[in-house]
Amino acid sequence: MKKKFLYIMMALCSFSFVACSDDDYIPGKSELDADRELMTMFRVDDNSNKGDTDPYRCQVVNINDVQLRWYGVDGCAGYELKWGLQGNVSSGLAEDWENPKNIEGSVILGPDELEYLVKDLQYSTPYHFAIRTLSKKGEGHHSKWYGYGSGRQWSEYCSFTTEPRYDTPEVIVVNDVTETTFRVNIDRQLATSGSDDQQQKYSNYFEVVDGNFVMQTLTVAPSPTNPNAACPDKWKNYKLTQEDFERGYVDIDGLETNCVYLVNVQNDNVAVHWDAIYNTCVIRMDGVAGEPILIKHFADPNDTIRGAYDYNASRLDTIIDNFTADGSLAEGQIFYLEGGKTYYFAQNVSICKGFTLQTDPETVSKGNAKVLMGGTWTYDNGACGNAMNFMFGRNPQTGELGGINVKSVIFKDLDFDCPKAVHYGLYNGNTTGNYFINMYSMGMAVSFQSFEIYNCTFQGQVRGFLRTQGSNRKTFEKIQIENCIFYNSGYYDNKGGGYCWFFGDGALAKCNVFNDFIFRNNTIYDSPHGAFISNNKDNFDWPANIRYKFTIENNTFINFETRGGSKIFDMRNVPSGTEIIFQKNLFILAKDASDNRTMNSQAIDLRTVNGDGVIIYDFKDNYSTNAYLTKGSIFSSGFDASKNNAGYNFNVSGTEELAVHLGDEQDPEGISPTELMKNPNPPHHDPDKLMHRGIDLNNLYYNNTDKVRKSAIYRLGIGDPRWRQ
């Protein structure tokens, strides 16, 4: 497009007489910028306000191309464009945008060129784009960059995510992994790639000759996780032979212990790399974990992170990040923190490699080590400024089309906190949006052998606790959480709730976060997130090998979701063969006489079971205290056989096994919360802005009375056992 599509907006030609900082967006030229060229902008809805109706808008085309268009500036020398992966440049910082390692491509165009097609980008990947106007006067006179943004100027972003790749056959599988070798198994046969319909789809996109997918080259390359890992030249661009195909595998050697490698086979007849390759395997080499490493506490008086020294806190996040890339340290490494000392995060920590983090057994007698997940300072408006999360996996780098396979991740004997986290009621909705562990929306596929937490406490996770998300595969062989306490977390929104405690979102049929979910001997005290367990699926057909199994035993739930009205199970549709073991859990609704709020509590929304329709319930000895009941139950929507609940439309012979009891024949009236515990009532309530905060765990222990000892809750060992002592 030439002159006929020159767009010179009135805003671009206007002048500003207000002195602004260089970070401020100025549509025209201020006195400070009088000698700089006018800044152009990409045509996006933020500045056109036309959305999809703008025929000259920037957009994704042809699945993985991005069509860029921008406003013209008269008299300029041209335009410079560049782009990078979202995860590398989304900070908006010049130091990130101007780091050559972060730039995937760039181009300089003439003054009459107002569009550019960025072709053949990686599939299912978010990119940021930037542009500036070039001046005829040369460097120092060019405009500011549009597209950097600063974290505040959302209208200065131009970001697009390419569409998912068409279905890809799994022609390579890697196994027999050792410290320095692995085997790449190759199956070229179209006939073994799936059903007739699936084979036809593959044939539409991949070259097939004599019934075999065409491939000539096998590549092995270090992952961006460890770009300097050893890799012999012969494997970087290995030409496959007929003998390799007849044998069915290639043995790779000379690799580096504990490091991650990307493995591909490709058809050299295809010019575009992302279309030439088949499925990608991401493989971590084996290694032997060494002796536990003690991370000695050091609170740096010159620390640049605000508030860190005030908390006498030692930095921890960089140590875990360095471990991920360190080939000398194997998965399974144990890290000890000093008992009674405080450590902190200043950025999110991506979990891409298995490890154990725990308080040193030799100093745990001084108390658990405390880990501050940010929360050491606040913005002037009161919102928490630096809340951090653990993250499952990370965003992909160039060439990373596979997933991240992680062995066991274990946390033990730790107290996690975000001390200056802000819930909705504190500062007029300036809420801290943090979790304990989250996942990037465009994160790589992840597979975890286990994710385990023992004897930890959690405060200040306001938005939710554990979330998976995104369009890629998520699988967990086991999630196990035992002997933990969750409290002082506040609420995220004006409805008094938040996001889910355990969110097993699955966009693909092969996702399974809840293969073996164990939650035992824990207490949740007045921490209003959303549903306890959710898979966010109304109607989904899982394959026959996907099962859910939940073991939820001996937990104490005090004021669980009484404001937000969320449910314990909010799963609507589950895979056939799902098993729910739900035993000896205690539910308490507690408030003082001056608290007038309604004590809502709901149990389950489970509507359909796919496939064979088999679901297994093992409900037994679940109890509640006898206060604030609805129709004789602590749940306004309970465990019963009514519509959308546990027994409806399923082969449950009766509702007794689903019931939550108040007492038994020796304790027919049950026991009230204040009779059972020293002082279970939350200290703050509406309209106090500290509602759901200020909770003291010393108030939860059972009263030493005959009534308590005679109660069914005490005699049968119901709930978290710690409060009996």
Salt bridges, closest charged atoms under 4 A:
ASP22 OD1 - ARG36 NH1 3.45
ASP33 OD1 - ARG36 NH1 3.76
ASP35 OD1 - LYS137 NZ 2.89
ASP35 OD2 - HIS141 ND1 2.95
ASP52 OD1 - ARG57 NE 3.84
ASP54 OD2 - ARG43 NH2 2.93
GLU80 OE1 - ARG132 NH2 2.99
ASP112 OD1 - LYS3 NZ 3.42
GLU115 OE1 - ARG69 NE 2.92
GLU139 OE1 - ARG132 NH2 3.78
GLU139 OE1 - HIS142 NE2 3.69
ASP233 OD1 - LYS236 NZ 3.24
ASP244 OD1 - ARG247 NH1 2.98
ASP251 OD1 - ARG183 NE 2.74
ASP268 OD2 - LYS239 NZ 3.15
ASP286 OD1 - LYS407 NZ 3.63
ASP317 OD1 - ARG315 NE 2.77
GLU331 OE1 - ARG284 NE 3.96
GLU338 OE1 - LYS341 NZ 3.49
GLU400 OE1 - ARG394 NH1 2.78
GLU482 OE2 - ARG520 NH1 2.76
ASP505 OD2 - LYS474 NZ 3.90
ASP526 OD2 - HIS692 ND1 3.05
ASP538 OD1 - ARG572 NH1 3.56
GLU553 OE1 - ARG520 NE 3.05
ASP592 OD1 - HIS685 NE2 3.44
ASP595 OD2 - ARG597 NE 2.73
ASP605 OD2 - ARG572 NE 3.30
ASP605 OD1 - ARG607 NE 2.81
ASP664 OD1 - ARG715 NH2 2.75
ASP686 OD2 - ARG563 NH2 3.77
ASP688 OD2 - HIS684 ND1 3.34
ASP706 OD1 - ARG709 NH2 2.85
ASP720 OD2 - ARG722 NE 2.69
